[in-house]
Amino acid sequence: MAKKLRAEGVLAPDIETGKVLSAMAKSGVFRLGGVLVGTNAFRAYELELGARYETDSASSTRDIDIAGFEKFSVAVGDFTNPEIGRALADLGYDGIPGIDKGQFWRWRTDGQSQTREVEFLTPSFEEDEGVRYLPSMQVHAQSLHYLNYLIREPVKVGLLYRDGILVQVPRPERFAIHKLILAHRRAGRSVIKARKDLQQAEMLIRILRETRPTELEMAYQEAMDEGPKWREHIEGSLNVKPHLRDLLVPE
């Protein structure tokens, strides 16, 4: 099946990304609640939604982001094997230490042409966005607001590396709405990333309006009901892309 999908031109991870995700899958990261987020998840939606992306600029990335819930990680009672740090070290990645000794949630490798990073994330349910520990994955993670909405109820997808890798990614409708939030949050800090967020959101919203309109509307309404800050971020992005409003809430 993987061979047939490659022949059809379905997006596949590059070799370096495939190596990392394969190692993470073998260690049990996705079995233990890990969710692939960021642009690598976006790339997987071509296969999930049965659609072809119009442009490649929104789907290019050098980094790998994996998220998980702290409480689930505590309760699951199982562990990655080998440990994430060791698995990444075997692939040539070095841990980037945090402010506190022994806290690693990012790994980096300097390849021949570019630097790549692997980062672990977890939702923040507190005012700050500090560093948390995920026991089942035996790794620290940067906590972020709004991430709980994104990685709730993930779906399993296959990635085309070797014979295929089974990973978890966010539901595409949640990913699209979360990108609207994220774009507004970092509009003043990273214009390039914010623009890419909006590009990915728009591409998915257009596809989902055609293929999964009910799920899209429910995801949008759920986020809007979360509170004023959520609505502020979503509305901020829709002010930049006002035509998306009609796709999210059709008359």
Number of C-alpha atoms within 10 A of each C-alpha: 9 17 12 9 13 13 9 9 9 19 19 22 17 13 11 13 19 18 16 17 24 18 19 25 19 17 19 20 27 23 17 20 22 28 29 26 22 20 19 22 24 23 22 24 20 17 17 15 14 10 14 13 17 8 10 9 11 19 18 15 15 14 15 21 18 24 30 28 24 22 11 15 20 14 10 12 10 14 18 21 16 16 18 18 18 14 18 21 15 11 13 14 21 19 21 15 13 13 9 8 7 12 17 22 21 23 20 18 17 12 11 6 6 8 11 17 17 21 19 24 28 28 23 20 13 10 8 10 14 13 20 19 22 22 19 24 29 17 20 22 26 19 25 19 15 18 21 17 18 25 26 15 13 18 14 14 18 17 24 22 20 13 10 16 19 17 24 26 29 25 20 27 24 23 25 28 27 24 25 25 27 21 25 23 17 16 16 9 10 11 13 11 14 22 16 18 25 24 21 22 26 20 16 25 24 15 20 22 18 12 14 14 19 14 16 25 19 14 22 20 15 14 19 18 10 12 10 10 11 17 17 15 21 23 18 18 25 18 12 11 14 12 11 17 13 9 18 22 13 10 5
